[in-house]
Amino acid sequence: MLSTDGVDKITADPAYWELGNAYTQTTNPFLKTGYYHAMADYGPAPGDQFGHAQRSRAYQDAKLSWVGEACTYYLNGTRFFTKLIYSSNTTGAVGWCRPPL
């Protein structure tokens, strides 16, 4: 998660996301059943919606699209479990936990 309190504090993803580890789909510890990025639980509702882009690029499926780790999204009093998606433009990229379609 990337966030700021607007004054002098920045909260960022933990250091293990900076490691150069390469995982396959089956060995990636962040894709195991039961693990999710608890973004909806961070701070006041709706929590965080954006994180490091790498979290949304956990592996590439057979259709050559990126699959991200599970995350939570809070909307109108309901917590949704969904997956991080990769979102980019000319200024950068993020992992985005969006509501289910």
C-alpha positions as CSV (number, residue, x, y, z in Angstrom):
1,M,0.0,0.0,0.0
2,L,1.1,3.5,-0.7
3,S,-0.4,6.3,1.4
4,T,0.3,9.5,3.2
5,D,-1.2,11.3,6.2
6,G,-0.8,14.6,4.4
7,V,1.8,15.8,6.9
8,D,5.0,14.0,7.4
9,K,4.3,10.2,7.2
10,I,4.4,7.9,4.2
11,T,3.3,4.2,4.5
12,A,4.7,1.9,1.8
13,D,4.7,-1.8,1.0
14,P,6.9,-3.8,3.3
15,A,10.6,-4.4,2.4
16,Y,10.0,-8.0,1.1
17,W,8.3,-6.5,-2.0
18,E,11.7,-4.9,-2.8
19,L,13.4,-8.3,-3.1
20,G,14.3,-9.7,-6.5
21,N,12.5,-13.0,-5.9
22,A,11.0,-14.6,-8.9
23,Y,8.1,-17.1,-8.3
24,T,6.1,-19.3,-10.5
25,Q,2.3,-19.4,-10.2
26,T,2.5,-22.4,-7.9
27,T,5.3,-21.2,-5.7
28,N,4.2,-17.6,-5.2
29,P,3.5,-17.3,-1.4
30,F,1.2,-14.3,-2.1
31,L,-1.2,-16.4,-4.3
32,K,-1.8,-19.1,-1.7
33,T,-5.4,-19.8,-0.7
34,G,-6.4,-17.6,2.2
35,Y,-3.8,-14.9,1.6
36,Y,-5.1,-11.5,0.5
37,H,-3.9,-7.9,0.5
38,A,-6.1,-6.3,3.2
39,M,-6.5,-3.0,1.5
40,A,-10.0,-2.3,2.7
41,D,-8.8,-2.7,6.3
42,Y,-6.2,0.0,6.1
43,G,-7.3,3.3,7.6
44,P,-10.8,4.7,7.4
45,A,-13.3,3.4,4.9
46,P,-12.9,2.7,2.0
47,G,-9.3,1.9,2.9
48,D,-6.6,1.9,0.2
49,Q,-7.3,1.1,-3.4
50,F,-3.8,1.4,-4.9
51,G,-0.6,-0.5,-4.2
52,H,2.7,-1.3,-5.8
53,A,2.3,-2.3,-9.5
54,Q,4.2,-5.5,-9.0
55,R,1.5,-6.9,-6.7
56,S,-0.9,-6.9,-9.7
57,R,1.6,-8.8,-11.9
58,A,1.9,-12.0,-9.8
59,Y,1.9,-14.2,-12.9
60,Q,0.9,-14.2,-16.5
61,D,-1.9,-16.6,-17.5
62,A,-2.3,-18.5,-20.8
63,K,-4.2,-15.5,-22.3
64,L,-1.1,-13.4,-21.7
65,S,-2.9,-11.2,-19.2
66,W,-1.5,-10.4,-15.8
67,V,-3.1,-11.9,-12.7
68,G,-2.7,-10.2,-9.3
69,E,-3.0,-11.2,-5.7
70,A,-6.3,-11.2,-3.9
71,C,-7.4,-8.0,-2.2
72,T,-10.3,-6.5,-0.4
73,Y,-12.4,-3.6,-1.5
74,Y,-14.9,-1.8,0.8
75,L,-18.0,-0.2,-0.8
76,N,-21.2,0.9,0.9
77,G,-20.7,-1.2,4.0
78,T,-19.7,-4.4,2.1
79,R,-16.3,-5.9,1.9
80,F,-15.6,-7.4,-1.5
81,F,-12.8,-9.9,-2.2
82,T,-11.4,-9.3,-5.7
83,K,-8.0,-9.3,-7.4
84,L,-5.5,-6.5,-7.9
85,I,-5.3,-5.4,-11.5
86,Y,-2.4,-3.7,-13.3
87,S,-3.2,-0.1,-14.3
88,S,-0.7,2.1,-16.1
89,N,-0.4,5.3,-18.1
90,T,2.4,7.5,-19.3
91,T,3.3,8.7,-15.8
92,G,3.5,5.3,-14.1
93,A,1.8,2.1,-13.0
94,V,-0.1,0.9,-9.9
95,G,-1.8,-2.2,-8.6
96,W,-5.5,-1.3,-8.3
97,C,-8.0,-3.1,-6.1
98,R,-11.2,-2.2,-7.8
99,P,-14.8,-3.4,-7.0
100,P,-15.9,-6.5,-8.8
101,L,-17.5,-6.0,-12.2
